Amino acid sequence: MKLHLNTVESTTGLIFKTKVWHMDARLELSDAEATIVRAHRDIANMVIGEANLSAVEEPVIEQIKIKTLIEGVNRMRFWSIQNQTNCEASIREGCKALKGHIDRLVQVGTGGPTVEEI
């Protein structure tokens, strides 16, 4: 599993220049991981991250699903670097959780009980 992220800073506005940040994100799965995602269709619709794309105080939250991230998210526009950084962190955490979820599906698929000392 590889997560590709690219963030670019730019300015917008003719008179009042405002900084904005554009982010591209794409999730690349190995062949084995892609096979598991195709076999378990509900995984593709799971939310892997969130983005606050609002330019004002009231947040506008967009949920990023696994299938969307696999296809690639292009030019998400953030009006603050904090919102961009929070989105990037949520995507990274979601990818870590997805990796654990896929590993668990492989473990369950191979059979046998699991024993953990707590």
GILIN-V48358 format. One record per pair of residues at least 24 apart in sequence whose C-alpha atoms are under 10 Angstrom apart, sorted by sequence separation. I is the first residue (numbers start at 0). J is the second residue. D is the distance in whole Angstrom. If there is no record, write none. Layout:
I	J	D
I	J	D
This chain:
1	25	8
2	26	5
3	27	8
41	65	10
42	66	8
43	67	8
51	75	10
52	76	6
53	77	7
54	78	5
58	82	10
62	86	10
1	26	6
2	27	6
43	68	9
50	75	9
51	76	9
52	77	5
53	78	7
54	79	8
61	86	10
65	90	10
0	26	7
1	27	5
2	28	9
40	66	10
43	69	9
50	76	9
51	77	7
52	78	7
53	79	9
60	86	10
63	89	10
64	90	10
0	27	6
1	28	6
50	77	8
51	78	9
52	79	9
63	90	8
0	28	5
1	29	8
51	79	9
65	93	9
0	29	6
36	65	9
53	82	9
64	93	10
65	94	9
0	30	9
36	66	9
51	81	10
52	82	7
63	93	10
0	31	10
51	82	6
52	83	9
0	32	8
50	82	7
51	83	8
65	97	9
0	33	9
49	82	10
50	83	7
50	84	9
51	85	8
52	86	9
19	54	10
50	85	8
51	86	7
33	69	10
49	85	8
50	86	5
48	85	9
49	86	6
50	87	8
48	86	7
49	87	9
26	65	8
48	87	8
49	88	9
50	89	8
25	65	10
26	66	9
48	88	8
49	89	6
50	90	9
25	66	10
26	67	9
27	68	9
28	69	8
48	89	5
49	90	7
25	67	8
26	68	5
27	69	6
47	89	7
48	90	4
24	67	10
25	68	5
26	69	5
27	70	9
47	90	6
48	91	8
24	68	7
25	69	6
26	70	8
27	71	9
46	90	9
47	91	8
48	92	8
49	93	9
23	68	10
24	69	9
25	70	7
26	71	7
47	92	8
48	93	6
24	70	9
25	71	4
26	72	9
47	93	4
48	94	9
24	71	6
25	72	6
46	93	8
47	94	7
23	71	7
24	72	5
25	73	8
45	93	10
47	95	9
23	72	6
24	73	7
47	96	8
22	72	8
23	73	5
24	74	9
47	97	8
22	73	7
23	74	5
24	75	9
46	97	10
21	73	8
22	74	5
23	75	7
45	97	9
21	74	5
22	75	5
23	76	9
20	74	9
21	75	5
22	76	7
20	75	8
21	76	5
22	77	8
42	97	9
20	76	6
21	77	6
19	76	7
20	77	5
21	78	9
19	77	6
20	78	7
42	100	9
18	77	9
19	78	5
20	79	7
21	80	10
42	101	9
18	78	7
19	79	7
20	80	7
17	78	8
18	79	8
19	80	8
22	83	8
17	79	10
18	80	9
20	82	9
21	83	8
39	101	10
20	83	7
24	87	9
19	83	10
22	86	10
26	90	10
3	68	10
22	87	9
36	101	8
39	104	9
2	68	9
24	90	9
32	98	9
35	101	7
2	69	9
4	71	10
7	74	9
35	102	10
3	71	9
4	72	10
5	73	9
6	74	9
8	76	10
26	94	8
33	101	10
5	74	9
6	75	9
7	76	10
8	77	10
32	101	7
35	104	8
6	76	10
31	101	10
32	102	9
35	105	8
8	80	9
32	105	10
31	105	10
6	83	8
6	84	10
6	87	10
5	87	10
4	87	8
4	90	10
4	91	10
2	90	9
2	91	8
2	94	8
1	94	9
0	94	8
0	95	10
0	97	10
0	98	8
